[in-house]
Amino acid sequence: MKEVTVYTDGSCLGNPGPGGFGAILCYFDANGMLHEKIVQGGIAQTTNNRMELQAVISALGSLRHPCRVTIHTDSTYLRDGITRWIHNWKKNGWKTAAKKEVLNRDLWEDLDRLTQQHQLEWHWVKAHAGHDYNERCDAIAKSEAERHKGK
């Protein structure tokens, strides 16, 4: 099974506002050569949390086969949502512990479906702390958000 490391970030200019996301997928080929694939996009009116989710959804959606995937994110909302909260949300009909509708349910459902196809490990990284791939994803996400201003 191929091993892939994914770094992600989302950005929003205002919250809500124009947003962007970036993901970098890294893997080694059979000859030991490192390959990187960048996945990016944005939307004119969104939230930062939606862009954090979309970054991972787009990265996982770009994989053609089941993989072992290590995901690095600076979003505790994303990490905790998929590793801790989603089980109860699904059990409770997509309601929070406070009996409110889960925000961004559409994206959580997409992410939940994609996570079933791969073996995942989640890691949190501190934002803006000099982590090379996190900084690159941040720059991609911000650039995409800028590109979607005024659309």
C-alpha positions as CSV (number, residue, x, y, z in Angstrom):
1,M,0.0,0.0,0.0
2,K,1.4,3.4,-1.0
3,E,2.3,5.8,1.8
4,V,1.5,9.4,1.4
5,T,2.1,12.4,3.7
6,V,-0.4,15.2,3.3
7,Y,0.0,18.8,4.6
8,T,-3.1,21.1,4.5
9,D,-4.2,24.5,5.3
10,G,-7.2,26.8,4.7
11,S,-7.6,30.5,4.7
12,C,-10.4,33.1,4.7
13,L,-10.1,36.8,4.2
14,G,-12.8,37.7,6.8
15,N,-14.9,35.0,8.2
16,P,-17.0,34.6,6.2
17,G,-15.3,36.0,3.1
18,P,-13.3,34.8,0.1
19,G,-11.4,31.7,1.0
20,G,-8.8,29.3,-0.3
21,F,-7.2,26.1,0.6
22,G,-3.9,24.3,-0.2
23,A,-2.6,20.8,0.2
24,I,0.7,19.2,-0.6
25,L,0.8,15.5,-1.0
26,C,4.3,13.9,-0.7
27,Y,5.3,10.3,-1.6
28,F,8.3,8.4,-2.6
29,D,8.4,6.3,-5.8
30,A,9.9,2.9,-6.2
31,N,13.3,4.5,-6.8
32,G,13.2,6.5,-3.6
33,M,12.5,9.8,-5.4
34,L,10.3,12.3,-3.5
35,H,7.3,13.5,-5.4
36,E,5.0,16.4,-4.5
37,K,1.5,17.1,-5.8
38,I,-0.2,20.4,-4.9
39,V,-4.0,20.6,-4.7
40,Q,-5.5,24.0,-4.3
41,G,-8.7,26.0,-4.8
42,G,-11.0,28.5,-3.3
43,I,-14.4,30.1,-3.3
44,A,-15.7,33.7,-3.1
45,Q,-17.8,33.4,0.0
46,T,-17.0,30.8,2.7
47,T,-15.5,30.3,6.2
48,N,-12.0,29.3,7.4
49,N,-13.3,26.0,8.8
50,R,-14.9,25.1,5.5
51,M,-11.6,25.7,3.8
52,E,-9.7,23.6,6.3
53,L,-12.1,20.8,5.6
54,Q,-12.0,21.3,1.8
55,A,-8.2,21.1,1.8
56,V,-8.2,17.6,3.2
57,I,-11.2,16.5,1.2
58,S,-9.5,17.6,-2.0
59,A,-6.2,15.9,-1.1
60,L,-7.8,12.6,-0.2
61,G,-10.1,12.9,-3.3
62,S,-7.1,13.2,-5.5
63,L,-5.7,9.7,-4.5
64,R,-6.5,7.0,-7.0
65,H,-6.0,4.0,-4.7
66,P,-6.3,3.2,-1.0
67,C,-3.2,4.5,0.8
68,R,-1.7,4.9,4.2
69,V,-2.0,8.6,4.7
70,T,-0.4,10.8,7.4
71,I,-2.2,14.1,7.5
72,H,-0.7,17.3,9.0
73,T,-3.1,20.1,9.8
74,D,-2.9,23.2,12.0
75,S,-6.7,23.1,12.6
76,T,-7.8,21.5,15.9
77,Y,-11.4,21.9,14.6
78,L,-10.5,19.5,11.7
79,R,-8.4,17.1,13.7
80,D,-10.8,16.8,16.7
81,G,-13.8,16.8,14.5
82,I,-12.7,13.8,12.5
83,T,-10.9,11.9,15.3
84,R,-13.2,12.6,18.3
85,W,-16.5,14.3,17.6
86,I,-17.8,12.7,14.3
87,H,-18.6,9.4,16.0
88,N,-21.2,11.0,18.3
89,W,-22.4,13.4,15.6
90,K,-23.3,10.4,13.4
91,K,-24.8,8.5,16.3
92,N,-27.0,11.5,17.2
93,G,-28.2,12.2,13.7
94,W,-25.6,14.9,13.0
95,K,-26.4,16.9,16.1
96,T,-23.9,18.3,18.6
97,A,-24.0,17.4,22.3
98,A,-26.0,20.6,22.6
99,K,-28.6,19.2,20.2
100,K,-27.7,21.7,17.5
101,E,-27.1,20.9,13.8
102,V,-23.5,20.2,13.1
103,L,-22.0,23.0,11.1
104,N,-20.5,22.1,7.7
105,R,-22.2,18.7,7.8
106,D,-21.9,18.4,4.0
107,L,-18.2,18.6,4.2
108,W,-17.9,16.3,7.3
109,E,-20.0,13.7,5.4
110,D,-17.7,14.0,2.4
111,L,-14.6,13.7,4.6
112,D,-16.1,10.7,6.5
113,R,-16.7,8.9,3.2
114,L,-13.2,9.5,2.0
115,T,-11.6,8.4,5.3
116,Q,-13.2,5.0,4.9
117,Q,-11.1,4.4,1.8
118,H,-7.7,5.0,3.4
119,Q,-5.7,4.2,6.6
120,L,-5.3,7.6,8.2
121,E,-3.1,9.1,10.9
122,W,-3.7,12.7,12.0
123,H,-1.1,15.1,13.3
124,W,-1.6,18.7,14.5
125,V,1.2,21.2,13.7
126,K,1.4,24.7,15.2
127,A,0.5,27.4,12.6
128,H,3.0,30.0,11.7
129,A,5.8,28.2,13.6
130,G,8.2,27.8,10.7
131,H,7.1,24.3,9.6
132,D,8.1,24.4,5.9
133,Y,5.1,22.5,4.5
134,N,2.6,24.2,6.7
135,E,4.0,27.6,5.7
136,R,3.8,26.6,2.0
137,C,0.2,25.4,2.4
138,D,-0.6,28.6,4.2
139,A,0.8,30.7,1.3
140,I,-1.1,28.6,-1.3
141,A,-4.4,29.0,0.7
142,K,-3.9,32.8,1.1
143,S,-3.1,33.2,-2.6
144,E,-6.3,31.3,-3.5
145,A,-8.4,33.4,-1.1
146,E,-6.9,36.6,-2.7
147,R,-7.7,35.2,-6.2
148,H,-11.3,34.8,-5.2
149,K,-11.8,38.3,-3.9
150,G,-14.6,40.1,-5.7
151,K,-15.9,37.1,-7.5
